[in-house]
Amino acid sequence: MPAAGTPLPWDRGNGPCVMAPPHLRGWAEEAAAFLSRRGMDGITAFATSGSSGSPPKAILFTRRALDICARGALEHLHAESGDWCCPLPLWHVGGAMIYLRAALAGTAVHTLRGKWCPQAYADLMRSSGARWSSLVPTQVVDLVRLGLRAPSTAGCIIVGGGALDAETGRKARTLGWPIVQSYGMTEAGSQLATAFPGDSFHTDRLSLLPHWEVQTDKGGLLRFQGEGKLFGRLLTQTHGGFLLERVAPQEWWGTRDLVRLEGRLLTFLRRADRLVKVLGNWWIRMPSRTFCAAASRRLSWRQFHIRAPEWNWSPAVLPLPLWSRPAASGMRRPQAPSASAPSWKRPSPSRSWESWTETGCAPS
């Protein structure tokens, strides 16, 4: 259904707006109350983490900053006209920014209802005539796997939340899906750099959006500055309560991403720590020999590892989610939290704790 002029959640004027997935609803209400008590009723926050079992945090924005991010994306893609199709949840920054871009451009949003279904998405793109959309890599993989062809009206589909492998990208282009790789993070209101629709598919040398300035520190880690960046962070303390961390307007925000900069072109290289995002979840990477030794001695539940020759940072990956990060004494099976634990420590009702540990996958 098209949603032209639909009020955005942060336009309702009823205090701070904390965007969070359903399993963090209680936490989001507590976070909103905390922000309201500090006179921050105009703040919009996006929850991050939480599904991994680590304490969730919220990335805070002013409405003006989000508008700058949305306008920057519209300018970069020349997307001032044409409807959008949204297959992403509104509580995620990628989904929310689709609605904001459309609102600023005065166009409509056609929302994919219910669970992700590649056929339903292709049908909605065709029936709505939407020109713009956003997907995550696994959704593109689904379209390619089923051989679904894009409608001729599709103009540009932004791929975010991780890098899409080049082969899948080329196959998607062959099927008519005009996908472009982007690089970004919640702290940047979605995108920092995005390829142009007219180029062949590539994941390196992405063009910076016009509202960002970037640099690297001595270690090659990315830092960025601009009026669209986060206002602050709301951290959940392990003993309960919140900690508000403000970010000064003139402050450069540092990341843990190693990048290569060539003028206003950005190439993501890898994370500086031992974590890597695979299929939307953070994993710990380890050499194959270490993995095999650990698995034979310590792991009592079914695990697997992924070989990815195209990834130049490691010969193998140990798919161990953050909530089961190995302690210094060795890897042990995580214990299911009690029903009295905070909401962010409990699994979503739709997926049992056992199903997470048996597959080695945290919920997305």
C-alpha positions as CSV (number, residue, x, y, z in Angstrom):
1,M,0.0,0.0,0.0
2,P,1.4,3.5,-0.8
3,A,2.0,5.8,2.1
4,A,2.4,9.3,0.8
5,G,2.4,11.9,3.6
6,T,2.1,9.3,6.4
7,P,3.4,10.9,9.6
8,L,6.7,9.4,10.7
9,P,7.0,8.0,14.2
10,W,9.2,10.9,15.4
11,D,6.6,13.5,14.1
12,R,3.9,12.6,16.5
13,G,5.1,15.0,19.2
14,N,4.7,12.7,22.1
15,G,8.3,12.8,23.4
16,P,11.5,11.0,22.3
17,C,11.1,8.4,19.7
18,V,13.1,5.2,20.3
19,M,13.0,2.9,17.3
20,A,13.6,-0.7,18.4
21,P,12.7,-4.3,17.3
22,P,9.7,-5.9,19.0
23,H,11.7,-8.0,21.5
24,L,13.2,-4.7,22.8
25,R,9.9,-2.9,23.2
26,G,10.1,-2.7,27.0
27,W,13.6,-1.5,26.9
28,A,12.7,1.1,24.3
29,E,9.9,2.5,26.6
30,E,12.4,2.7,29.5
31,A,14.9,4.5,27.2
32,A,12.3,7.0,26.0
33,A,11.3,7.8,29.5
34,F,15.0,8.3,30.5
35,L,15.5,10.7,27.6
36,S,12.3,12.6,28.3
37,R,13.3,13.2,31.9
38,R,16.4,14.9,30.5
39,G,14.4,17.2,28.3
40,M,15.3,15.4,25.0
41,D,11.8,15.1,23.6
42,G,12.9,16.0,20.1
43,I,15.4,13.2,19.9
44,T,15.0,10.1,17.6
45,A,17.0,7.0,18.6
46,F,17.7,3.8,16.8
47,A,18.4,0.7,18.9
48,T,21.4,-1.4,18.0
49,S,22.8,-4.7,19.3
50,G,20.6,-6.4,21.8
51,S,19.8,-9.4,19.6
52,S,23.4,-10.6,20.2
53,G,22.8,-10.8,24.0
54,S,25.0,-7.8,24.7
55,P,23.3,-4.8,26.3
56,P,21.5,-2.8,23.7
57,K,22.3,0.8,23.0
58,A,20.6,3.6,21.1
59,I,22.1,5.9,18.6
60,L,20.6,9.4,19.1
61,F,19.8,11.9,16.3
62,T,18.2,15.3,16.1
63,R,15.5,15.6,13.5
64,R,17.6,18.1,11.6
65,A,20.5,15.6,11.3
66,L,18.2,12.9,9.9
67,D,16.8,15.4,7.4
68,I,20.4,16.2,6.3
69,C,21.1,12.5,5.8
70,A,18.0,11.9,3.8
71,R,18.5,15.0,1.6
72,G,22.1,13.9,1.0
73,A,21.0,10.5,-0.2
74,L,18.4,12.1,-2.5
75,E,20.9,14.4,-4.0
76,H,23.6,11.7,-4.4
77,L,21.2,9.3,-6.3
78,H,19.2,12.1,-8.0
79,A,16.1,10.5,-6.4
80,E,13.9,13.6,-6.2
81,S,11.1,11.9,-8.0
82,G,9.7,8.4,-8.1
83,D,8.2,6.1,-5.4
84,W,10.0,3.9,-3.0
85,C,9.5,0.3,-2.0
86,C,10.3,-0.6,1.5
87,P,11.0,-4.3,2.5
88,L,12.9,-3.3,5.7
89,P,11.4,-2.8,9.1
90,L,10.6,0.8,10.1
91,W,12.5,0.4,13.4
92,H,15.8,-0.1,11.5
93,V,17.6,3.0,10.3
94,G,17.6,1.6,6.7
95,G,13.8,1.3,6.7
96,A,13.1,4.5,8.5
97,M,15.3,6.5,6.1
98,I,13.3,5.2,3.1
99,Y,10.2,6.9,4.6
100,L,12.0,10.1,5.4
101,R,13.5,10.4,1.9
102,A,10.1,9.9,0.4
103,A,8.5,12.4,2.7
104,L,11.1,15.1,1.8
105,A,10.7,14.3,-1.9
106,G,6.9,14.2,-1.7
107,T,6.7,10.7,-3.1
108,A,5.0,7.5,-1.9
109,V,6.3,4.5,0.0
110,H,5.0,1.0,-0.9
111,T,5.6,-1.3,2.1
112,L,6.1,-5.0,1.9
113,R,3.9,-6.4,4.6
114,G,4.7,-9.5,6.7
115,K,7.8,-11.6,6.5
116,W,10.3,-11.2,3.8
117,C,9.2,-13.0,0.6
118,P,11.3,-12.5,-2.5
119,Q,8.4,-13.2,-4.9
120,A,6.1,-10.8,-3.0
121,Y,8.8,-8.1,-3.2
122,A,9.3,-8.6,-6.9
123,D,5.5,-8.5,-7.4
124,L,5.2,-5.3,-5.3
125,M,8.0,-3.6,-7.2
126,R,6.2,-4.4,-10.4
127,S,2.7,-3.5,-9.4
128,S,3.6,-0.3,-7.6
129,G,6.0,1.0,-10.3
130,A,8.4,2.0,-7.5
131,R,11.7,3.3,-8.8
132,W,13.8,3.2,-5.6
133,S,14.3,0.6,-2.8
134,S,16.8,-0.8,-0.3
135,L,17.8,-4.4,0.4
136,V,20.3,-6.2,2.5
137,P,22.7,-8.8,0.8
138,T,20.7,-11.9,1.8
139,Q,17.6,-10.5,0.2
140,V,19.5,-10.0,-3.1
141,V,20.8,-13.5,-2.8
142,D,17.2,-14.7,-2.6
143,L,16.1,-12.8,-5.7
144,V,19.1,-14.3,-7.7
145,R,18.5,-17.8,-6.3
146,L,14.9,-17.8,-7.6
147,G,15.8,-16.2,-10.8
148,L,13.3,-13.4,-10.3
149,R,13.5,-10.6,-12.9
150,A,13.2,-7.0,-12.0
151,P,10.5,-4.8,-13.5
152,S,11.6,-2.2,-16.1
153,T,10.5,0.6,-13.7
154,A,13.1,-0.2,-11.1
155,G,15.7,2.6,-11.2
156,C,18.1,2.0,-8.2
157,I,18.2,-0.4,-5.3
158,I,20.6,0.4,-2.5
159,V,22.3,-2.6,-0.9
160,G,23.4,-2.0,2.7
161,G,24.1,-3.8,5.9
162,G,27.1,-5.6,4.5
163,A,29.0,-6.2,1.2
164,L,27.4,-8.2,-1.5
165,D,29.8,-10.6,-3.3
166,A,30.6,-9.6,-6.8
167,E,29.3,-12.7,-8.5
168,T,25.8,-12.3,-6.9
169,G,25.9,-8.6,-7.8
170,R,26.6,-9.3,-11.4
171,K,23.9,-12.0,-11.6
172,A,21.4,-9.6,-10.0
173,R,22.3,-7.0,-12.6
174,T,21.7,-9.6,-15.4
175,L,18.2,-10.2,-14.0
176,G,17.6,-6.4,-14.3
177,W,17.9,-5.5,-10.6
178,P,19.8,-2.1,-10.6
179,I,21.6,-2.7,-7.3
180,V,24.3,-0.4,-6.0
181,Q,26.6,-1.2,-3.1
182,S,26.6,1.2,-0.1
183,Y,28.7,1.6,3.0
184,G,27.3,3.1,6.2
185,M,26.3,2.6,9.8
186,T,23.6,3.6,12.2
187,E,25.8,6.4,13.5
188,A,25.8,8.0,10.1
189,G,22.0,7.8,9.6
190,S,22.4,5.0,7.1
191,Q,24.8,5.8,4.3
192,L,28.3,7.3,4.2
193,A,29.2,6.2,0.6
194,T,27.3,4.7,-2.2
195,A,28.0,3.6,-5.8
196,F,26.2,5.4,-8.6
197,P,23.4,3.6,-10.5
198,G,25.0,4.1,-13.9
199,D,28.2,2.3,-13.0
200,S,28.8,-1.5,-13.3
201,F,28.3,-3.3,-10.0
202,H,31.3,-2.9,-7.7
203,T,31.9,-2.9,-3.9
204,D,35.1,-0.8,-3.8
205,R,35.8,2.9,-4.4
206,L,32.3,4.0,-3.4
207,S,31.4,7.7,-3.7
208,L,31.0,9.7,-0.5
209,L,27.6,11.3,0.0
210,P,27.8,15.1,-0.3
211,H,27.2,15.9,3.4
212,W,30.1,13.9,4.8
213,E,33.8,14.6,5.4
214,V,36.0,11.6,6.1
215,Q,39.6,10.9,7.1
216,T,41.6,8.1,8.6
217,D,43.7,8.1,11.7
218,K,47.3,6.8,11.9
219,G,46.1,3.2,12.0
220,G,43.9,3.6,8.9
221,L,40.6,3.6,10.9
222,L,37.8,5.7,9.4
223,R,36.6,8.9,11.1
224,F,33.8,11.0,9.8
225,Q,32.2,14.4,10.4
226,G,29.1,16.2,9.2
227,E,25.9,17.8,10.3
228,G,24.1,14.5,9.8
229,K,26.1,12.5,12.4
230,L,24.8,11.2,15.7
231,F,24.0,13.5,18.5
232,G,25.0,10.9,21.1
233,R,24.5,7.4,22.4
234,L,22.4,5.9,25.1
235,L,24.2,3.0,26.7
236,T,22.6,0.3,28.9
237,Q,24.6,-0.4,32.0
238,T,25.1,-4.0,33.1
239,H,23.8,-3.3,36.6
240,G,20.7,-1.5,35.3
241,G,19.9,2.0,34.2
242,F,21.3,4.1,31.3
243,L,24.3,6.2,30.6
244,L,24.0,9.2,28.2
245,E,27.0,9.9,26.0
246,R,26.9,13.1,24.1
247,V,28.9,13.8,20.9
248,A,30.0,17.3,20.3
249,P,29.0,18.9,17.0
250,Q,32.7,19.5,16.1
251,E,33.8,16.0,17.1
252,W,35.0,13.5,14.5
253,W,33.3,10.2,15.1
254,G,35.8,7.3,15.0
255,T,34.9,3.8,13.8
256,R,36.6,0.4,14.0
257,D,36.6,0.0,10.2
258,L,39.8,0.0,8.2
259,V,39.3,1.8,4.9
260,R,41.2,3.2,1.9
261,L,40.4,6.7,0.8
262,E,41.1,8.1,-2.6
263,G,39.8,11.6,-2.7
264,R,36.1,11.2,-2.1
265,L,36.1,7.5,-2.9
266,L,36.0,5.0,-0.1
267,T,36.9,1.3,-0.1
268,F,36.0,-0.7,3.0
269,L,38.9,-3.2,3.8
270,R,37.9,-4.9,7.0
271,R,37.1,-4.5,10.7
272,A,40.1,-3.7,12.9
273,D,38.9,-6.2,15.6
274,R,38.2,-9.9,15.4
275,L,34.6,-9.4,14.5
276,V,33.1,-9.6,11.0
277,K,29.5,-9.3,9.8
278,V,28.2,-12.4,8.0
279,L,24.5,-12.6,6.9
280,G,23.6,-9.7,9.2
281,N,25.3,-11.0,12.4
282,W,28.6,-10.4,14.0
283,W,31.0,-13.3,14.2
284,I,34.4,-13.9,15.7
285,R,37.1,-14.9,13.1
286,M,39.8,-17.5,13.9
287,P,42.4,-19.4,11.9
288,S,41.3,-22.9,10.8
289,R,43.8,-24.7,13.0
290,T,42.6,-22.8,16.1
291,F,39.0,-23.5,15.3
292,C,39.5,-27.2,14.8
293,A,41.4,-27.5,18.1
294,A,38.8,-25.5,20.0
295,A,35.9,-27.4,18.4
296,S,37.4,-30.8,19.3
297,R,38.2,-29.9,22.9
298,R,35.5,-27.4,24.0
299,L,32.4,-27.3,21.9
300,S,29.8,-29.8,22.8
301,W,27.1,-28.5,20.4
302,R,27.0,-28.5,16.6
303,Q,29.0,-25.8,14.9
304,F,30.4,-25.1,11.5
305,H,32.8,-22.8,9.9
306,I,32.8,-20.9,6.6
307,R,35.6,-20.8,4.1
308,A,35.5,-17.7,1.9
309,P,38.5,-17.4,-0.4
310,E,37.4,-14.0,-1.6
311,W,37.7,-12.6,1.9
312,N,41.3,-11.5,2.3
313,W,41.3,-11.0,6.1
314,S,41.3,-14.7,7.2
315,P,41.4,-18.2,5.9
316,A,38.3,-19.2,8.0
317,V,35.6,-17.9,10.2
318,L,34.4,-19.3,13.5
319,P,30.6,-18.5,13.5
320,L,30.4,-17.7,17.2
321,P,27.9,-14.9,17.9
322,L,28.6,-12.1,20.4
323,W,26.4,-13.6,23.1
324,S,28.7,-16.7,23.1
325,R,32.0,-15.0,22.8
326,P,34.7,-17.3,24.2
327,A,36.0,-16.4,27.6
328,A,39.7,-16.5,28.6
329,S,39.3,-20.0,30.0
330,G,37.9,-21.4,26.7
331,M,34.7,-21.7,24.8
332,R,31.6,-22.9,26.7
333,R,28.0,-23.3,25.7
334,P,25.9,-20.2,26.6
335,Q,23.3,-20.8,29.2
336,A,19.7,-19.8,28.4
337,P,18.7,-16.7,30.4
338,S,16.0,-16.9,33.0
339,A,12.6,-15.4,32.4
340,S,13.3,-12.7,35.0
341,A,16.3,-11.4,32.9
342,P,16.0,-8.1,31.1
343,S,14.2,-8.2,27.8
344,W,17.4,-7.7,25.8
345,K,18.8,-10.9,27.5
346,R,15.9,-13.0,26.5
347,P,15.4,-14.5,23.0
348,S,12.6,-13.5,20.8
349,P,9.5,-15.7,21.3
350,S,9.6,-16.6,17.6
351,R,13.0,-18.3,18.0
352,S,14.0,-20.5,20.8
353,W,17.4,-20.3,22.6
354,E,18.2,-23.8,21.6
355,S,17.6,-23.0,17.9
356,W,20.2,-20.2,18.1
357,T,22.9,-22.3,19.7
358,E,22.3,-25.4,17.6
359,T,22.6,-23.5,14.3
360,G,25.4,-21.2,15.5
361,C,23.3,-18.2,14.4
362,A,22.1,-15.2,16.4
363,P,18.7,-13.8,15.4
364,S,18.8,-11.1,12.8
